[in-house]
Amino acid sequence: MVNLSSGKAKVRIEEGELVSYQVNDFEYIHQKGSPGWRNSDTEMFPVIGPTADAGFRVHVPRGNAIQDQHGLLRELDYELLSSTGTTAQYVKSYKAGTVINNSKFPDKSTARLLIWPFNFEFYKSFKLSEKSLEISFRISGEKDMPFMLGYHPAYKLYTDKPTVIAEDQTISLDSVLAAGSRALEVADCQSIVLKDQKKLSIKTEGFSHFMLWTEVPNMICVEPITFYPYAVDQMQLHDGFDYLTDDDRNFKVTLIP
């Protein structure tokens, strides 16, 4: 467990997962055990979206990778690299071809094992101030490695009619609920405001879009993504890949109460 604090802002992190962000004792993060989702945040990498209809195969330059929904990163454990009173940095490392057990098997998936044919390191960092919380991601890996990235945090809701403001759009909770498991796309957008009992601005760098998901009225996932996976058939999921170059790729999400 890592605890960060700055003035009246407090953060709690469990094994790399943001489980609490409080400002003036007001909790912004969905709490584990509450209805809706068993997590509070996770990352979707190196693919976003479902793969079952494609036999869990995703085409990459080195053949077919075996990936379950949202990729295998969530099956790896974070290692804490460093922490101070206001910062923390974690990493997940993967060696090409390593076979990973799928925790969804057999209850929620028929794919028992997952595999990816590229080496990578995935860094997640937190930086807390009195005014904001920055969550940063850095991807380091082999040149030309394909990837998608999505950050999947869940926010706690307090009122009956919260709204999401995305530039000139106002999106109701009912609209997000109606989208179901596909999630509601918010295209070409780098900044969103969640208006509930209190307001939370969510600003991003490196991401291209958002998608919104929930199945309950007490939480909402506001997810920055590089690609909306339902824009293509699952057999064509590779159309949404970006590719690493000689340099690491950096992404950031800033939460501003």
MOVENGI-V81478 format. One record per pair of residues at least 24 apart in sequence whose C-alpha atoms are under 6 Angstrom apart, sorted by the first residue. I is the first residue (numbers start at 0). J is the second residue. If there is no record, write none. Layout:
I;J, I;J
This chain:
3;84, 3;85, 4;85, 5;128, 5;129, 6;129, 8;129, 15;77, 16;40, 27;154, 27;155, 28;154, 28;155, 29;153, 29;154, 29;155, 35;215, 39;152, 39;153, 40;151, 40;152, 41;151, 42;149, 42;150, 42;151, 43;69, 43;70, 43;148, 43;149, 44;70, 44;72, 44;147, 44;148, 45;70, 45;146, 45;147, 46;70, 46;147, 48;228, 53;233, 53;234, 58;237, 64;114, 64;115, 65;113, 65;114, 66;113, 85;126, 85;127, 86;125, 86;126, 87;124, 87;125, 88;123, 88;124, 89;122, 89;123, 90;121, 90;122, 91;120, 91;121, 92;120, 93;118, 93;119, 94;118, 131;254, 131;255, 132;253, 132;254, 133;252, 133;253, 134;251, 134;252, 135;250, 135;251, 136;249, 136;250, 137;248, 137;249, 138;247, 138;248, 139;247, 142;243, 142;244, 142;245, 143;242, 143;243, 143;244, 144;242, 144;243, 145;240, 145;241, 145;242, 146;240, 146;241, 147;225, 147;240, 148;224, 148;225, 149;223, 149;224, 150;222, 150;223, 151;222, 152;220, 153;219, 153;220, 154;218, 154;219, 155;218, 156;217, 156;218, 161;194, 161;195, 162;194, 163;192, 163;193, 164;191, 164;192, 165;191, 175;212, 176;213, 176;214, 182;210, 182;211, 182;212, 183;210, 183;211, 184;210, 185;209, 185;210, 199;255, 199;256, 200;254, 200;255, 201;253, 201;254, 202;252, 202;253, 203;251, 203;252, 204;250, 204;251, 205;250
